[in-house]
Structure formats: C-alpha cells, structure tokens
Amino acid sequence: MAGAYWIAHVNVTDEAAYSEYAKRATVAIADHGGKFLARGGKYEILEGKDRARHVVALFPSLQIAHDCYYSDAYQEALSYAKGASERDLLIVEAAE
C-alpha cells in the first residue's frame, strides 16, 4: 500500500487563531498515523504563487489522509484556520 502526502501552502493572517489550529491539527494528524516531514522552514519558490508557510505530512495511505481531513477532530481544528489563513491543501499518493 502506497503512502500519501498532505501538501499545504499557507499565508497566516491571524497568528493566535492559526496557532490553535496547528495545535489541534497536530493531534488529529498523529491520530491518523500522519508524520510531518516539513513544517515551515526555509524554502525557495521556483514557480507559481508564493505562500509564506509550507507543510508536508506523510500518511500511511491516500484513504487514511482523506479520512483524517474529514474527521471530526480535524474539522474542529480547521475551524480555527478558516478566516485566519489563506491556504491551498492537497493530498497526493506517494510513488511506490
């Protein structure tokens, strides 16, 4: 079974609310077997729209990554990010 990545590109507009999102999302992601590979840190934009923050998390499968996003715990966390950030988030299956 191939793993899957969550890839997020974010501009934070409300640090306090987004901090609460990050705290809660970390728990929801870990509860679904997710592991952060990149979370903030230095980056170089080569093409496309720039966002100030980039996050990559690895999950055991595409289905588990999907289930995590739609879980009650993650949706509650997400309520803190809405209005506190501009985000792009996608799930992509890892190559085997």
N, C-alpha and C positions, 0 to 999 in steps of 0.2 A: 504494500500500500504506500503510495507516494504521500509525502507531507505536503503542506501548503503554507504559503506566506500571506500574512496581512501586510500590506504596504500602505502607509499613511503619510500624507504630506499636509502640514498644518501651519496656519498662521494663528497664533493665540491673540485674542483681543481682550480677554479678561483673565488675568493670571490666577486670581483666587478661585474662581469657578472652575477653571481648567485644571488646577491643582487637585481639586476634589474629584473631578472626572478621572484624572490619572491614577489617583489612589484607588478608587473603586474599580476602574477598568483593569488594573494590575491584578487584582484578586480574581475577577471574572475570567481573565485570560489564563491565569495559572490554574484555576479550577477546571479548565478545558484542556489542560496539557500544553498550553502555549508557553513559549520561551522567547524573551526579547533577544534579538540579535543586534539591533541598532535602536538607539533611543536618544534622539538629539545628537549631539556631537558634531564634529566638523564635517563639511560636505562641500562638494563642488557641483554647481549646476552646469550641465553641458548642453541641454536642450529643454525647451518647454518653460512653463510658468514656474517661477521660484516661490517656494514656501520656506519659512524660517525653521521649521522643525520636521524631521523625517523619522519615521519609526518602522521597523521591520520586526515582525514576530513570526516564529515558526510554530506550526500546529501539526499534530500527527496526521491529519488528513484534511482534504477540502471540506468534507461534510462536518467535521468537528469545528473547523474555523467558521463555517456558516452557522452552525448551531450556537457557537459562542456569541456571535454577533446578535442573534435573535433571542438569546437567553434573557430571562428577567433581570439577572444581575447586571449584564452588560447594558441593557436598555435603560436601566436605572442610572448607571454611570453616564451613559450617553446624554441623558437629560441635562447634565452639568456642562457638557461640551457645546451643546446647541446654544447659540447666542453668545458663546464665549470663544468661538474659533471659526475659522474658515477651513474646511477640511476636504480632502479627497481621500477615500479609502477603498482599496480593492483587495480581493483575495485571488491569489494565483496558485495553481497547483505546481509543486516542485517537479523538476525533471527527475526521472528515476535513474 
